[in-house]
Amino acid sequence: MACRPAVPSLSLGLPSIHPLPRRLDQAARYGLDIELFHDDVLETAKDITGVHTAADSQIKAAAIIRLLCDERRISVVCLQPFRHYEGLRDRHRHAERIEEMKLWIHLAEILGTDLIGIPSSFLPTTEASGDLDLITQDLCEIADLGAPRGIRFTYEALAWGTYIDTWDKCWDVVKRVDRPNFGICLDTFNLAGRVYADPAAASGRTVDARTSIVSSLARLKHTIDIKKLFWVQVVDAERLDQPLDSKHRYHVAGQPARMSWSRNCRLFYGEEDRGAFLPIKAILEIILLDLGFKGCLSAELFNKSLANPDPSTPEEHARRAIKSFRRLASDFGFEM
């Protein structure tokens, strides 16, 4: 059994602080491919043209990023996240997003990847509809848009998604879309962070945490079609020493507690010494052993540490990522 290790570009340092070439150097040094955040396309476009959102600037930026990766013999394995797309109530805005997706498909081709990541929307209910027919219609539209170009899409349930916040709901949408190039992303943090953990609770866990995770994983084992599992993100998180409420240092007004926790406290797999406490190994037993996933594993970490301006930040995070993958390989007996 072998899995390919990758790390998001954003998990090696913030684009506004740490230059992309420096982060790519460290990914190459530790043998990690790249899950490219669109933020890096925009930042590179701004650096070379001064205009980060223009389509021609982004196209030039993608070409430069592809060259930087080729020089380091690493690959872009996914472009993400295409945020806040499905179920928009404003259909004029929906049409604008379709034009954006056409550009993303072109960017993906330039970058050499066939995979685009779509996280579930967390827009307020005034802006996004929970109508599953509309959500399905919107996702079918982009699946059909990408199919002739060989582009696949992977849909992910964020733990704080407005309507789609569990893998079960995400899988239901994937089945409804029913396209060969449209599959599911399983993120160990978002899965455990919704059914097992609650950063706003004193215990850090939901009331029925253990029962819920056991039940969820049992369903996962017997539900997911491995052919539709396009992407797996592996990450843990720190248990907070106090509830993430309005008095907490990570609190942001209007931001769900799980989102604030995610942005500040994710940890790599196996970092119990840093406070990791989620049942990630149990989740991976289902994904890697029972379902038999053999694709790319991405160590998608968000943490306050990424904003550290020290030039050693990218190296530190790349080193931690590969150490995590080696722990994972040892735990599950596979080669990298």
SERO-4910 file (N, C-alpha, C, O; in steps of 0.05 Angstrom, whole numbers):
BEGIN
 pado doro    nc1    nc2    nc3   cac1   cac2   cac3    cc1    cc2    cc3    oc1    oc2    oc3
  Met    A     17    -24      0      0      0      0     18     25      0     37     26     15
  Ala    A     11     44    -17     27     69    -18      8     93    -21    -12     91    -36
  Cys    A     15    114     -8      0    139    -11     20    162    -17     42    161     -7
  Arg    A     11    181    -32     28    203    -41     24    226    -22      2    236    -18
  Pro    A     46    236     -9     43    258     10     44    285     -3     59    290    -21
  Ala    A     26    303      6     25    330     -4     19    349     20     11    340     41
  Val    A     24    374     15     19    395     35      7    419     21     17    427      0
  Pro    A    -13    432     32    -23    456     20     -2    478     21     14    480     40
  Ser    A     -1    495      0     18    517      0     14    535     24     33    547     34
  Leu    A    -11    538     32    -18    555     55    -10    543     82     -9    558    102
  Ser    A     -4    517     82      4    504    107     34    506    113     43    494    132
  Leu    A     48    520     96     77    524    100     83    553    107    106    560    112
  Gly    A     62    570    109     66    598    115     46    615     99     37    607     78
  Leu    A     40    638    109     20    655     96     32    669     71     54    678     72
  Pro    A     17    669     49     27    681     24     35    710     27     54    719     14
  Ser    A     22    725     45     29    753     48     54    758     64     65    780     65
  Ile    A     64    736     77     88    738     93    112    722     82    134    732     82
  His    A    106    698     73    127    680     65    125    675     34    106    664     25
  Pro    A    145    684     19    145    682    -10    141    653    -19    152    634     -7
  Leu    A    125    649    -40    119    622    -50    144    606    -57    146    583    -49
  Pro    A    164    618    -70    188    602    -77    201    590    -52    211    568    -53
  Arg    A    202    605    -30    214    594     -6    198    571      5    209    551     15
  Arg    A    171    573      3    154    551     13    157    526     -5    158    503      4
  Leu    A    159    531    -32    162    509    -50    189    495    -46    192    471    -49
  Asp    A    210    511    -40    236    500    -34    234    479    -12    246    458    -14
  Gln    A    219    486      9    217    468     32    200    443     25    205    421     35
  Ala    A    179    447      9    163    424      1    180    405    -15    179    380    -10
  Ala    A    197    415    -33    214    398    -49    235    385    -31    241    361    -35
  Arg    A    246    399    -12    267    388      6    256    364     20    272    345     25
  Tyr    A    231    364     28    220    343     44    203    323     27    189    307     39
  Gly    A    203    326      1    189    307    -16    159    309    -16    145    289    -17
  Leu    A    149    334    -14    120    338    -13    110    352    -38    121    373    -46
  Asp    A     89    341    -50     75    355    -71     58    377    -59     55    379    -35
  Ile    A     46    393    -77     32    417    -67      2    417    -74     -6    412    -97
  Glu    A    -14    422    -54    -43    428    -57    -43    459    -58    -40    472    -37
  Leu    A    -47    470    -81    -43    499    -85    -69    514    -77    -90    509    -87
  Phe    A    -65    533    -59    -87    551    -52    -88    574    -72    -67    585    -80
  His    A   -112    581    -80   -116    602   -100   -104    628    -90    -97    646   -106
  Asp    A   -103    631    -64    -90    655    -52    -62    660    -63    -54    683    -67
  Asp    A    -48    638    -68    -21    640    -79    -21    649   -108     -2    663   -117
  Val    A    -41    641   -123    -44    652   -150    -48    682   -149    -35    697   -164
  Leu    A    -66    691   -132    -72    719   -130    -47    735   -120    -42    757   -130
  Glu    A    -33    724   -101     -9    738    -90     12    740   -111     26    761   -113
  Thr    A     16    719   -126     36    719   -147     28    738   -169     45    753   -180
  Ala    A      2    739   -176     -7    757   -196     -3    786   -188      5    803   -204
  Lys    A     -7    792   -162     -3    819   -152     27    826   -154     34    849   -160
  Asp    A     44    807   -148     73    812   -149     83    819   -177    101    835   -180
  Ile    A     72    805   -197     83    808   -224     69    830   -241     81    841   -259
  Thr    A     44    835   -234     29    855   -250     17    878   -234     10    898   -245
  Gly    A     15    874   -208      3    894   -191    -27    892   -190    -40    907   -175
  Val    A    -39    874   -206    -68    870   -207    -73    840   -202    -67    823   -219
  His    A    -84    834   -178    -85    806   -171   -110    791   -181   -110    767   -182
  Thr    A   -132    806   -187   -157    792   -194   -161    789   -224   -177    773   -233
  Ala    A   -147    804   -241   -151    803   -270   -145    776   -281   -125    763   -272
  Ala    A   -161    766   -299   -157    739   -310   -129    736   -323   -116    716   -318
  Asp    A   -121    755   -339    -95    752   -352    -72    752   -332    -52    738   -336
  Ser    A    -75    767   -310    -54    767   -289    -53    740   -275    -31    730   -269
  Gln    A    -76    727   -270    -77    701   -257    -65    680   -275    -52    661   -266
  Ile    A    -70    682   -301    -60    663   -320    -29    664   -321    -15    644   -322
  Lys    A    -18    689   -321     11    692   -320     22    681   -294     43    668   -294
  Ala    A      8    686   -272     17    676   -246     17    645   -245     36    633   -235
  Ala    A     -3    633   -257     -4    603   -257     19    592   -273     30    571   -265
  Ala    A     26    605   -295     48    595   -311     74    597   -295     91    579   -297
  Ile    A     78    618   -280    102    622   -264    103    601   -242    124    589   -237
  Ile    A     80    596   -229     79    576   -208     85    548   -219     99    532   -206
  Arg    A     75    542   -242     80    516   -255    111    513   -260    122    492   -255
  Leu    A    123    535   -269    152    534   -274    168    530   -248    187    515   -248
  Leu    A    159    544   -227    173    541   -201    171    512   -191    190    502   -180
  Cys    A    148    500   -195    144    472   -186    160    453   -204    173    435   -193
  Asp    A    160    458   -230    175    440   -248    205    441   -241    219    421   -242
  Glu    A    215    465   -235    243    468   -229    250    452   -204    273    443   -201
  Arg    A    231    449   -186    236    435   -161    227    406   -162    229    391   -142
  Arg    A    216    398   -185    207    371   -189    185    363   -169    185    341   -158
  Ile    A    167    381   -164    143    375   -149    118    382   -165    120    397   -185
  Ser    A     96    371   -158     72    374   -174     50    389   -158     49    387   -133
  Val    A     34    404   -172      9    415   -161    -12    393   -164    -19    386   -187
  Val    A    -22    382   -142    -41    360   -143    -70    368   -140    -88    352   -145
  Cys    A    -75    393   -132   -102    403   -129   -101    433   -127    -83    445   -116
  Leu    A   -121    446   -139   -125    475   -136   -150    479   -120   -172    469   -127
  Gln    A   -148    495    -99   -172    500    -82   -167    526    -66   -145    536    -66
  Pro    A   -187    536    -52   -215    527    -51   -234    546    -67   -231    571    -64
  Phe    A   -251    535    -83   -271    551    -97   -294    555    -78   -313    539    -77
  Arg    A   -293    576    -62   -311    580    -40   -338    592    -48   -341    605    -68
  His    A   -358    586    -31   -384    600    -32   -397    599    -59   -405    620    -70
  Tyr    A   -398    576    -71   -409    574    -98   -438    564    -99   -456    577   -110
  Glu    A   -443    541    -86   -469    527    -91   -492    541    -76   -488    550    -54
  Gly    A   -515    541    -89   -539    550    -76   -542    580    -73   -558    589    -56
  Leu    A   -528    596    -88   -530    625    -85   -559    634    -92   -570    626   -112
  Arg    A   -570    651    -75   -597    661    -81   -596    682   -103   -614    684   -119
  Asp    A   -574    697   -105   -570    717   -125   -560    702   -151   -536    696   -152
  Arg    A   -577    698   -170   -570    682   -193   -552    698   -212   -538    686   -229
  His    A   -552    724   -210   -533    740   -225   -505    735   -215   -486    732   -230
  Arg    A   -503    733   -188   -477    726   -176   -468    698   -184   -445    693   -188
  His    A   -488    680   -186   -482    653   -195   -469    653   -222   -450    639   -227
  Ala    A   -480    669   -240   -469    670   -268   -441    681   -267   -424    672   -283
  Glu    A   -435    699   -249   -408    710   -247   -389    688   -237   -366    686   -246
  Arg    A   -399    671   -219   -382    650   -208   -376    629   -230   -354    617   -230
  Ile    A   -395    625   -248   -390    606   -270   -367    616   -287   -350    601   -296
  Glu    A   -367    642   -292   -345    654   -308   -318    651   -293   -298    646   -305
  Glu    A   -319    653   -266   -295    649   -250   -286    620   -252   -262    615   -254
  Met    A   -305    601   -252   -297    573   -254   -284    567   -281   -266    551   -283
  Lys    A   -293    580   -302   -280    576   -328   -251    584   -327   -234    571   -338
  Leu    A   -245    606   -312   -218    614   -309   -203    593   -292   -180    586   -298
  Trp    A   -215    584   -270   -202    564   -253   -195    539   -268   -174    527   -264
  Ile    A   -213    530   -286   -207    507   -302   -182    511   -319   -165    494   -322
  His    A   -180    535   -331   -156    542   -346   -132    543   -329   -110    534   -337
  Leu    A   -134    554   -305   -112    555   -286   -103    527   -279    -79    521   -278
  Ala    A   -122    509   -274   -115    482   -267    -99    468   -289    -80    454   -284
  Glu    A   -108    473   -314    -94    462   -337    -65    472   -338    -46    456   -343
  Ile    A    -61    497   -334    -34    509   -334    -17    497   -312      6    491   -316
  Leu    A    -29    494   -289    -15    484   -265     -9    454   -267      8    444   -252
  Gly    A    -23    441   -285    -18    412   -289    -34    394   -271    -26    371   -267
  Thr    A    -55    404   -259    -72    388   -242   -100    384   -255   -109    401   -270
  Asp    A   -112    362   -249   -139    357   -259   -160    359   -238   -184    351   -242
  Leu    A   -153    369   -213   -171    369   -191   -175    396   -179   -155    411   -173
  Ile    A   -200    404   -175   -208    429   -163   -225    423   -138   -244    408   -139
  Gly    A   -217    436   -116   -232    431    -91   -253    452    -85   -249    476    -89
  Ile    A   -277    442    -77   -300    459    -71   -309    454    -42   -321    433    -38
  Pro    A   -304    472    -24   -314    468      3   -344    477      5   -352    494    -11
  Ser    A   -359    465     23   -387    473     26   -389    502     35   -372    512     50
  Ser    A   -409    515     25   -412    544     31   -419    549     60   -434    533     73
  Phe    A   -408    570     71   -416    579     98   -426    607     98   -424    622    117
  Leu    A   -437    615     75   -451    641     73   -476    641     90   -486    620     96
  Pro    A   -485    664     99   -509    665    115   -533    656     98   -533    657     74
  Thr    A   -554    648    112   -578    638     98   -591    659     81   -606    652     62
  Thr    A   -586    684     86   -597    705     69   -584    705     41   -596    716     22
  Glu    A   -560    693     39   -546    693     13   -545    666      0   -543    664    -24
  Ala    A   -547    645     16   -546    618      5   -570    602     13   -580    603     35
  Ser    A   -580    586     -6   -604    569     -2   -595    541      5   -574    531     -4
  Gly    A   -612    528     22   -607    501     29   -623    481     11   -623    457     17
  Asp    A   -635    491    -10   -651    475    -28   -632    455    -42   -615    464    -58
  Leu    A   -634    430    -36   -616    410    -47   -618    408    -78   -599    401    -91
  Asp    A   -642    413    -88   -645    413   -117   -628    435   -130   -615    430   -151
  Leu    A   -628    458   -118   -612    480   -128   -582    475   -125   -566    480   -143
  Ile    A   -575    465   -101   -547    458    -96   -537    438   -116   -515    441   -128
  Thr    A   -553    418   -121   -546    397   -140   -543    408   -168   -525    402   -183
  Gln    A   -563    424   -176   -563    436   -203   -537    453   -207   -524    451   -228
  Asp    A   -529    468   -187   -506    485   -189   -480    468   -192   -463    475   -208
  Leu    A   -478    447   -177   -454    430   -177   -453    413   -203   -432    407   -213
  Cys    A   -477    405   -213   -478    391   -239   -467    409   -261   -453    401   -279
  Glu    A   -474    435   -259   -466    454   -279   -435    456   -282   -425    456   -304
  Ile    A   -421    457   -259   -392    459   -261   -380    432   -268   -359    431   -281
  Ala    A   -392    410   -259   -382    384   -266   -383    381   -297   -364    371   -309
  Asp    A   -405    389   -309   -408    387   -338   -390    407   -352   -381    402   -375
  Leu    A   -383    429   -339   -365    449   -351   -337    438   -352   -322    443   -371
  Gly    A   -329    423   -331   -302    413   -330   -297    387   -344   -274    381   -352
  Ala    A   -318    371   -348   -315    344   -359   -301    343   -386   -282    327   -390
  Pro    A   -308    361   -406   -294    359   -432   -265    366   -430   -249    359   -448
  Arg    A   -256    379   -409   -228    387   -405   -213    367   -387   -190    371   -380
  Gly    A   -227    346   -378   -214    326   -361   -211    336   -332   -193    325   -318
  Ile    A   -227    355   -323   -224    366   -296   -244    352   -278   -268    349   -284
  Arg    A   -234    344   -254   -250    332   -234   -255    353   -211   -239    371   -208
  Phe    A   -276    348   -196   -283    366   -174   -287    349   -149   -299    328   -150
  Thr    A   -277    359   -126   -279    345   -101   -293    363    -81   -284    385    -75
  Tyr    A   -316    353    -71   -334    369    -54   -329    361    -25   -328    338    -18
  Glu    A   -326    382     -8   -319    377     20   -338    391     39   -345    414     36
  Ala    A   -347    376     60   -364    387     80   -347    401    102   -332    388    116
  Leu    A   -350    427    104   -337    441    126   -353    438    151   -378    437    150
  Ala    A   -340    435    174   -353    430    199   -372    453    207   -389    450    224
  Trp    A   -368    477    195   -385    500    201   -401    508    176   -411    531    174
  Gly    A   -403    490    157   -419    496    133   -448    503    140   -459    493    160
  Thr    A   -459    521    125   -486    531    131   -507    508    130   -524    505    147
  Tyr    A   -505    492    109   -523    470    105   -509    443    103   -519    423    114
  Ile    A   -487    442     90   -471    417     86   -448    417    106   -427    429    100
  Asp    A   -451    404    129   -431    405    150   -422    378    160   -406    376    179
  Thr    A   -431    356    147   -422    329    154   -416    314    129   -426    321    107
  Trp    A   -400    293    131   -393    277    107   -419    264     96   -421    261     72
  Asp    A   -438    257    113   -463    245    104   -478    263     85   -487    254     63
  Lys    A   -481    288     93   -495    307     76   -479    313     50   -491    315     28
  Cys    A   -453    313     52   -436    317     29   -439    294      9   -442    298    -15
  Trp    A   -439    270     20   -442    246      4   -469    245    -10   -471    237    -33
  Asp    A   -489    254      3   -516    255     -9   -516    274    -33   -528    267    -54
  Val    A   -502    296    -31   -500    315    -54   -484    302    -76   -492    304   -100
  Val    A   -462    289    -70   -446    276    -90   -462    255   -106   -460    254   -130
  Lys    A   -478    240    -91   -496    220   -105   -516    234   -122   -522    225   -144
  Arg    A   -527    256   -113   -547    271   -129   -535    282   -154   -547    281   -176
  Val    A   -510    292   -152   -497    303   -176   -492    281   -196   -496    285   -220
  Asp    A   -483    258   -187   -480    234   -203   -465    239   -229   -475    233   -251
  Arg    A   -441    250   -227   -424    254   -250   -397    239   -244   -387    240   -222
  Pro    A   -385    227   -265   -360    212   -261   -337    230   -250   -319    221   -237
  Asn    A   -338    256   -257   -317    274   -249   -323    291   -225   -310    311   -219
  Phe    A   -343    282   -209   -350    296   -185   -350    277   -161   -366    258   -161
  Gly    A   -333    282   -142   -330    263   -119   -328    278    -93   -332    302    -91
  Ile    A   -322    263    -72   -321    274    -45   -293    277    -35   -275    262    -42
  Cys    A   -289    297    -19   -264    301     -4   -270    294     26   -290    305     37
  Leu    A   -254    277     38   -257    272     66   -233    285     81   -210    279     76
  Asp    A   -240    304     98   -221    318    114   -224    308    143   -245    311    155
  Thr    A   -203    297    154   -205    285    181   -212    305    202   -227    299    221
  Phe    A   -202    330    199   -209    351    218   -239    358    216   -253    358    237
  Asn    A   -249    363    192   -277    371    190   -296    348    198   -317    354    208
  Leu    A   -288    324    193   -305    301    201   -306    300    231   -328    300    243
  Ala    A   -283    298    244   -283    296    274   -292    322    287   -304    322    308
  Gly    A   -285    345    274   -292    371    286   -321    376    287   -330    395    301
  Arg    A   -337    361    272   -366    365    273   -380    345    291   -398    353    306
  Val    A   -373    320    290   -388    300    305   -375    292    331   -389    281    349
  Tyr    A   -349    298    335   -335    290    359   -328    314    376   -330    313    401
  Ala    A   -319    336    364   -308    359    379   -327    383    378   -343    387    359
  Asp    A   -326    398    400   -341    423    402   -323    443    417   -322    442    442
  Pro    A   -309    461    403   -291    479    417   -305    499    435   -292    511    452
  Ala    A   -331    502    432   -346    520    450   -354    506    476   -365    520    494
  Ala    A   -350    480    478   -357    465    503   -332    464    521   -310    463    512
  Ala    A   -337    463    547   -316    461    567   -299    436    563   -274    437    567
  Ser    A   -311    414    555   -297    389    551   -282    388    524   -264    371    521
  Gly    A   -289    406    506   -278    406    479   -291    385    461   -283    382    438
  Arg    A   -311    371    472   -324    350    457   -355    354    457   -366    368    474
  Thr    A   -368    342    437   -397    342    437   -407    325    460   -391    309    472
  Val    A   -432    327    468   -443    313    490   -441    283    487   -434    268    505
  Asp    A   -446    273    462   -445    244    456   -422    238    437   -425    223    418
  Ala    A   -399    250    442   -376    249    424   -369    221    416   -367    215    392
  Arg    A   -364    203    435   -354    177    428   -375    160    413   -369    146    394
  Thr    A   -400    162    422   -421    147    408   -425    158    380   -428    142    361
  Ser    A   -424    184    377   -428    196    350   -406    189    331   -412    183    308
  Ile    A   -381    189    339   -359    183    321   -359    154    313   -354    147    290
  Val    A   -365    136    332   -367    108    326   -389    103    305   -385     88    286
  Ser    A   -412    115    310   -434    112    291   -428    123    264   -434    111    243
  Ser    A   -416    147    263   -409    160    238   -389    144    222   -393    141    198
  Leu    A   -369    133    235   -349    117    221   -360     90    211   -352     80    190
  Ala    A   -379     79    226   -392     54    217   -407     59    191   -406     43    173
  Arg    A   -421     82    190   -436     89    166   -416     95    143   -421     86    120
  Leu    A   -395    109    149   -375    116    128   -364     90    115   -362     89     91
  Lys    A   -358     71    132   -346     46    122   -364     32    102   -355     20     83
  His    A   -390     33    107   -409     18     90   -423     36     69   -442     26     56
  Thr    A   -415     61     67   -430     79     49   -413     89     26   -422     89      3
  Ile    A   -389     99     32   -373    112     11   -364     92    -11   -354     71     -5
  Asp    A   -368    100    -36   -357     86    -58   -329     96    -63   -325    120    -69
  Ile    A   -309     79    -60   -281     88    -62   -275    101    -89   -257    118    -90
  Lys    A   -290     95   -110   -285    107   -136   -293    137   -135   -284    153   -152
  Lys    A   -309    145   -115   -318    172   -113   -302    188    -91   -308    211    -86
  Leu    A   -283    174    -79   -266    188    -59   -242    199    -74   -223    184    -79
  Phe    A   -243    225    -80   -222    237    -97   -199    249    -81   -177    252    -91
  Trp    A   -204    256    -55   -184    272    -41   -187    267    -11   -209    266     -1
  Val    A   -164    264      3   -164    260     32   -145    279     44   -121    281     36
  Gln    A   -154    294     64   -138    313     79   -135    303    107   -155    296    120
  Val    A   -110    302    116   -104    290    142    -93    311    161    -72    322    157
  Val    A   -108    316    183    -99    336    202   -114    331    229   -136    321    229
  Asp    A   -102    340    250   -113    338    277   -118    366    287   -116    385    272
  Ala    A   -123    369    313   -126    396    324   -122    395    354   -123    374    367
  Glu    A   -116    418    365   -110    422    393   -136    425    409   -155    439    401
  Arg    A   -137    412    432   -159    416    450   -154    442    466   -133    445    478
  Leu    A   -173    460    466   -170    485    479   -172    483    509   -185    465    520
  Asp    A   -158    501    523   -159    500    552   -183    514    564   -188    512    588
  Gln    A   -199    527    547   -224    540    556   -242    542    532   -233    543    509
  Pro    A   -268    543    536   -288    544    514   -283    568    496   -276    590    505
  Leu    A   -286    563    470   -283    585    451   -309    600    449   -325    596    431
  Asp    A   -313    618    469   -336    635    469   -328    664    464   -305    669    455
  Ser    A   -345    683    470   -340    711    464   -316    722    479   -306    743    472
  Lys    A   -308    709    500   -285    719    516   -258    706    507   -237    714    517
  His    A   -260    687    490   -235    673    482   -218    690    463   -229    706    448
  Arg    A   -192    686    465   -174    702    448   -177    696    418   -169    712    402
  Tyr    A   -188    673    411   -192    667    383   -220    675    372   -226    671    349
  His    A   -236    685    390   -264    692    381   -263    715    361   -249    735    364
  Val    A   -279    712    340   -284    732    320   -314    736    317   -328    717    312
  Ala    A   -323    760    321   -352    765    320   -364    756    294   -353    763    272
  Gly    A   -385    741    295   -398    731    271   -386    706    259   -397    696    239
  Gln    A   -364    697    270   -351    673    259   -357    649    276   -354    650    301
  Pro    A   -366    626    264   -372    602    280   -347    594    296   -324    596    287
  Ala    A   -352    583    320   -330    575    337   -312    554    324   -288    555    327
  Arg    A   -324    535    309   -308    515    296   -290    527    275   -268    517    270
  Met    A   -299    547    262   -282    560    241   -259    575    254   -236    573    245
  Ser    A   -264    589    276   -243    603    291   -222    583    301   -198    588    300
  Trp    A   -232    561    312   -215    539    322   -198    528    299   -174    523    302
  Ser    A   -211    523    276   -197    512    253   -174    530    244   -152    520    237
  Arg    A   -178    556    243   -158    574    233   -134    577    251   -113    585    242
  Asn    A   -138    572    276   -117    577    296   -104    552    308    -81    553    318
  Cys    A   -117    529    307   -109    507    324   -105    480    311   -102    460    325
  Arg    A   -105    479    284   -100    453    272    -71    444    277    -53    460    280
  Leu    A    -68    417    279    -42    405    283    -38    382    263    -58    371    253
  Phe    A    -14    375    258     -8    352    240    -15    326    255    -16    325    279
  Tyr    A    -20    306    239    -25    279    250     -2    270    268     21    273    261
  Gly    A     -9    259    291     11    249    309     23    269    328     42    262    343
  Glu    A     13    294    328     25    314    345     11    316    372      3    338    381
  Glu    A      9    294    386     -3    293    412     13    310    432      1    321    451
  Asp    A     39    313    427     55    329    445     48    358    444     56    374    461
  Arg    A     34    366    423     25    394    420     -4    397    427    -15    419    424
  Gly    A    -17    376    436    -45    378    445    -65    365    427    -89    368    431
  Ala    A    -56    351    405    -75    338    387    -92    317    402    -81    302    418
  Phe    A   -118    317    397   -135    299    413   -158    286    397   -173    270    408
  Leu    A   -160    292    371   -182    281    356   -177    252    348   -153    244    347
  Pro    A   -198    236    343   -194    208    337   -187    203    307   -200    189    293
  Ile    A   -164    216    299   -157    215    271   -148    187    263   -154    179    240
  Lys    A   -134    173    280   -125    146    273   -149    128    267   -149    112    248
  Ala    A   -170    130    282   -194    114    278   -207    121    251   -217    103    237
  Ile    A   -207    147    244   -219    155    219   -202    144    196   -213    134    176
  Leu    A   -175    145    198   -158    136    177   -159    105    174   -154     95    153
  Glu    A   -165     91    196   -168     62    194   -190     55    174   -188     36    159
  Ile    A   -212     71    175   -234     67    157   -226     74    128   -230     59    110
  Ile    A   -214     98    125   -207    108     99   -185     92     85   -187     85     62
  Leu    A   -164     86    100   -141     73     88   -143     43     87   -134     30     68
  Leu    A   -154     31    109   -154      2    110   -181    -10    100   -181    -27     83
  Asp    A   -203      0    111   -229    -12    103   -237     -3     75   -245    -20     59
  Leu    A   -235     23     69   -242     32     42   -220     27     22   -225     25     -2
  Gly    A   -195     26     32   -173     20     14   -164     44     -3   -155     40    -25
  Phe    A   -166     68      8   -157     92     -7   -127     90    -12   -112     85      6
  Lys    A   -119     96    -37    -91     95    -44    -81    120    -59    -61    119    -73
  Gly    A    -96    141    -57    -89    166    -71    -71    184    -56    -55    175    -40
  Cys    A    -74    210    -61    -58    230    -48    -69    238    -21    -93    241    -18
  Leu    A    -51    240     -1    -59    249     25    -47    277     29    -23    281     25
  Ser    A    -63    296     37    -54    324     41    -56    332     70    -77    328     83
  Ala    A    -34    342     80    -33    351    109    -42    380    110    -25    398    112
  Glu    A    -68    384    111    -79    411    109    -81    424    137   -100    420    152
  Leu    A    -60    438    144    -58    452    170    -63    482    167    -51    495    150
  Phe    A    -80    491    185    -83    520    189    -76    525    219    -85    510    236
  Asn    A    -61    545    224    -53    550    252    -42    578    254    -31    589    235
  Lys    A    -44    589    278    -33    616    283     -3    617    277      7    638    271
  Ser    A     10    594    279     39    593    275     47    600    246     70    608    241
  Leu    A     29    598    227     35    604    199     40    634    195     52    641    175
  Ala    A     30    650    213     34    679    211     61    688    223     67    712    223
  Asn    A     76    669    234    102    676    246    120    687    223    125    672    204
  Pro    A    130    711    225    146    723    204    175    712    202    189    718    183
  Asp    A    182    695    221    209    683    220    213    668    193    196    653    186
  Pro    A    235    673    179    241    660    154    241    629    156    239    615    136
  Ser    A    245    619    180    246    590    184    219    577    185    217    552    186
  Thr    A    197    593    184    170    582    187    164    561    166    153    540    173
  Pro    A    169    566    140    163    545    120    178    519    125    166    497    122
  Glu    A    203    521    132    219    497    137    208    482    160    206    457    160
  Glu    A    201    496    182    191    483    206    166    468    200    162    445    209
  His    A    148    480    185    122    466    179    126    443    159    112    423    162
  Ala    A    144    446    140    149    424    121    161    400    136    154    377    131
  Arg    A    179    406    154    192    385    170    171    371    188    171    347    190
  Arg    A    154    386    200    133    374    217    114    357    200    105    336    208
  Ala    A    108    367    175     90    352    158    102    325    150     88    305    151
  Ile    A    127    324    142    139    298    134    142    280    158    140    256    155
  Lys    A    148    291    181    149    275    206    122    262    211    120    239    219
  Ser    A    101    278    206     74    268    210     68    245    190     56    225    198
  Phe    A     76    248    165     72    227    145     87    202    152     77    180    148
  Arg    A    111    205    163    127    182    171    114    167    194    114    142    195
  Arg    A    102    182    212     87    170    234     63    155    223     57    133    231
  Leu    A     49    167    204     26    156    192     33    130    177     19    110    179
  Ala    A     55    131    162     64    107    147     71     85    166     65     61    161
  Ser    A     84     92    189     91     71    208     65     59    221     64     35    225
  Asp    A     46     76    227     21     67    240      5     48    222     -8     30    231
  Phe    A      6     54    196    -11     39    177      5     20    158     -7      7    141
  Gly    A     31     20    162     47      0    146     47      4    117     44    -15    101
  Phe    A     51     30    108     52     34     79     77     50     72     90     63     90
  Glu    A     84     50     47    107     65     37     98     92     26     76     96     17
  Met    A    117    111     28    111    138     17    129    142     -8    127    163    -21
***
